[in-house]
Amino acid sequence: MPKTYDKIISKLEKRPLSENEFLSLLSEIAGLFGQSASELELIKGSGIPLEFAHNKVYYRPNLTPINLESFCIVDIETNGHNPFIHHPIEIGAIKFSNGKITDTFESLVFCEEIPEYITKITGIDASMLTNAPKISKVLESFKLFLGDSIFVAHNVEFDYNFLSHSLHHCGFGYLYNTKLCTIQLAKKTLQSPRYSLGFLNEFLGIHHQNLHRALQDSKTALEVFKICLQNLPKNLYTSKDLLEFIKSKKEQRNV
């Protein structure tokens, strides 16, 4: 994946930028014949959580209390594991903020053929997708739904990278949303023999049924996420604190 905005994100994670400095960095990206105004609209739609205030640009997780952050818990079912040749056949997502579900997204995706092993895992077969919307329509709606929320998933790299490649392939650009993995968060906050979603579903007493369907798995991942949040160290306040805690090497369970 390209790293178009990595320099800007890296700077913003450390400190706010003046609007002039921010626009100067955008001009470098736009290039000699580009327009910073057009690049500004692109970055606003890229999923990076930005705040514009008092002639400065802020990275929102640095400022936002964890409970007030906008999280989007996502799960996908696909017709294979290679995002370059396969695509999503179902997307489910839940917006979560301030302890409440604020919105949900669910859609099947049209696909002519589904491998038998995928049907065995998910229960989704080609007949269920005959009248489903085309992938470009679903992805456009999903990206609007996601906005600049923090992208949360169980094994986030798979869902995030798969959707990012699919979005780019359909002309909607790559994802640049901040991401959070509930497997890594669970390993930091819960003592469990295993950390797969199916195992945690039973081990934590969630007991959701019909796993391996996108929205249902999103609901289960959300419950895991909520339990993990209850076990966070008391000194974590902002979303940045949470993200850095997950990345830290020190084990810190039962806190």
C-alpha positions in Angstrom: 0.0 0.0 0.0 1.2 3.5 -0.7 2.4 5.7 2.1 1.2 9.0 0.7 0.2 10.6 4.0 2.6 8.8 6.4 4.8 11.9 6.8 1.9 14.0 7.8 0.4 11.4 10.1 3.8 10.9 11.8 4.1 14.6 12.5 0.6 15.0 13.7 0.9 12.1 16.1 3.7 14.1 17.8 2.3 17.6 17.7 -0.4 19.8 16.1 0.6 21.5 12.9 -0.1 25.1 11.9 -2.4 25.3 8.9 0.5 26.8 6.9 2.8 23.9 7.7 0.0 21.4 7.0 -0.8 23.0 3.7 2.9 23.1 2.8 3.2 19.3 3.4 0.1 18.8 1.2 1.7 20.8 -1.5 4.7 18.5 -1.4 2.3 15.6 -2.0 0.4 17.3 -4.7 3.6 18.0 -6.6 4.5 20.7 -9.1 1.3 20.6 -11.1 -1.0 19.6 -8.3 -3.3 21.8 -6.2 -3.1 21.8 -2.5 -6.9 22.6 -2.3 -7.7 19.4 -4.1 -5.2 17.5 -2.0 -6.9 18.9 1.1 -10.3 17.5 0.1 -8.6 14.1 -0.6 -7.0 14.0 2.8 -10.2 15.0 4.5 -11.9 12.0 2.9 -9.0 9.6 3.5 -10.1 8.4 6.9 -7.3 10.1 8.9 -8.9 11.5 12.1 -8.2 15.2 11.8 -9.4 18.2 13.8 -9.1 21.7 12.4 -9.3 24.4 15.1 -7.6 27.7 16.0 -5.6 27.8 12.8 -4.1 24.4 13.6 -4.5 20.8 12.6 -4.7 18.1 15.2 -4.6 14.3 15.2 -7.9 13.6 16.9 -6.8 10.6 19.0 -4.3 12.8 20.8 -7.2 14.9 22.1 -10.2 12.6 22.4 -11.1 10.7 25.6 -11.4 7.0 24.9 -15.1 7.0 25.8 -15.9 9.8 23.4 -13.9 8.4 20.4 -15.7 7.1 17.4 -14.8 3.4 16.9 -16.1 1.3 13.9 -16.0 -2.4 14.6 -15.7 -4.2 11.2 -15.9 -7.8 10.0 -15.9 -9.1 6.4 -16.6 -12.4 4.8 -14.7 -13.0 1.5 -14.6 -15.5 -1.4 -10.9 -16.1 -0.8 -7.9 -14.9 1.1 -6.1 -12.9 -1.6 -7.3 -9.3 -1.9 -5.7 -9.0 -5.3 -8.0 -11.6 -6.9 -10.8 -12.1 -4.3 -13.3 -9.6 -2.8 -15.7 -9.2 0.1 -19.0 -11.1 -0.1 -20.4 -9.5 3.1 -19.5 -6.5 5.2 -20.8 -5.8 8.7 -19.8 -2.8 10.8 -20.9 -1.1 14.0 -20.3 2.5 15.1 -19.6 2.7 18.8 -19.0 5.8 21.0 -19.6 6.8 24.6 -20.6 3.3 25.5 -23.4 3.1 22.9 -24.0 1.7 19.4 -24.7 4.7 17.3 -25.2 3.0 13.9 -24.8 -0.3 12.0 -23.9 -1.3 8.5 -24.6 -4.7 6.8 -24.6 -5.8 3.2 -24.1 -8.8 1.1 -22.1 -8.3 -2.0 -22.9 -9.7 -5.5 -20.6 -12.6 -6.5 -21.2 -15.2 -9.2 -19.3 -18.1 -7.7 -18.5 -19.0 -4.1 -16.0 -21.8 -3.3 -17.6 -24.7 -1.5 -15.2 -24.3 1.5 -16.4 -20.7 1.9 -20.0 -21.8 2.0 -19.2 -24.4 4.6 -17.6 -21.8 6.8 -20.1 -18.9 6.3 -23.3 -20.5 5.1 -23.2 -18.0 2.2 -23.8 -19.5 -1.3 -24.0 -17.9 -4.7 -27.8 -18.0 -4.7 -27.9 -15.7 -1.7 -25.8 -13.1 -3.6 -27.7 -13.1 -6.9 -29.6 -9.9 -6.1 -27.0 -8.4 -3.8 -25.6 -4.9 -4.7 -22.4 -4.7 -6.8 -19.2 -4.4 -4.9 -18.6 -0.7 -6.0 -21.9 0.4 -4.5 -21.3 -1.5 -1.2 -17.8 -0.2 -0.8 -18.8 3.4 -1.5 -21.6 3.1 1.1 -19.2 1.5 3.6 -16.5 4.1 3.2 -19.0 6.8 3.9 -20.2 4.9 6.9 -16.7 4.4 8.2 -15.8 8.1 7.8 -12.7 8.9 10.0 -13.6 6.5 12.8 -10.9 4.2 14.3 -11.1 0.9 12.4 -11.5 -1.9 14.9 -11.4 -5.6 14.0 -10.4 -9.0 15.4 -7.2 -9.6 13.4 -7.5 -6.1 12.0 -4.7 -6.4 9.4 -6.7 -8.9 7.3 -10.0 -6.9 7.3 -8.3 -3.5 6.9 -5.9 -4.5 4.1 -8.5 -6.5 2.3 -11.0 -3.6 2.3 -8.3 -1.1 1.5 -7.2 -3.0 -1.6 -10.8 -3.5 -2.7 -11.6 0.2 -2.2 -8.6 1.2 -4.2 -9.4 -1.3 -7.0 -12.9 0.3 -7.3 -11.5 3.8 -7.5 -12.2 5.0 -3.9 -8.6 5.2 -2.7 -6.8 3.3 0.0 -7.8 3.5 3.7 -5.8 5.7 6.0 -8.0 5.3 9.1 -6.3 4.6 12.4 -6.7 0.9 13.2 -7.0 -1.1 16.4 -6.8 -4.9 16.7 -9.0 -6.6 19.4 -6.8 -9.7 19.4 -3.8 -7.5 20.5 -6.0 -5.6 23.0 -7.4 -8.8 24.5 -3.9 -10.2 24.9 -3.0 -7.0 26.9 -6.1 -7.0 29.1 -7.4 -10.6 29.4 -6.0 -13.9 30.6 -7.3 -16.5 28.1 -5.9 -19.8 26.8 -6.7 -18.6 23.3 -7.7 -15.4 21.6 -9.7 -16.4 18.5 -13.1 -14.7 18.3 -15.0 -18.0 18.5 -13.1 -19.0 21.6 -13.5 -15.6 23.4 -17.2 -15.7 22.5 -17.6 -18.7 24.8 -14.8 -18.1 27.3 -16.1 -14.6 28.1 -19.7 -15.7 28.3 -20.9 -13.7 25.3 -22.5 -16.7 23.6 -23.4 -15.1 20.3 -24.7 -17.5 17.7 -24.2 -17.7 13.9 -20.5 -16.7 13.9 -18.7 -16.3 10.5 -21.4 -13.9 9.4 -20.1 -10.3 9.1 -22.4 -8.3 11.3 -22.7 -11.0 13.9 -18.9 -11.3 14.2 -18.8 -7.5 14.5 -21.2 -7.7 17.4 -19.1 -10.3 19.1 -15.9 -8.3 18.5 -17.6 -5.3 20.0 -18.5 -7.3 23.2 -14.8 -8.4 23.4 -13.8 -4.8 22.9 -16.1 -3.5 25.6 -14.8 -6.1 28.1 -11.2 -5.2 27.3 -12.0 -1.5 27.8 -13.2 -2.3 31.3 -9.8 -3.9 32.1 -7.7 -1.0 30.9 -5.2 0.6 33.3 -6.6 3.6 35.0 -4.0 6.0 33.6 -5.2 5.7 30.0 -7.3 8.6 29.0 -7.1 9.5 25.3 -7.4 7.3 22.3 -3.7 7.8 21.7 -3.0 6.4 25.2 -5.1 3.3 24.2 -3.3 2.8 20.9 0.2 3.2 22.5 -0.8 0.8 25.3 -1.7 -1.9 22.7 1.6 -1.4 20.9 3.7 -1.5 24.1 5.6 -4.7 24.7 5.0 -4.8 28.5 2.3 -7.3 29.5 -0.3 -5.7 31.7 -3.3 -7.9 32.5 -5.7 -7.8 35.4 -5.1 -4.2 36.0 
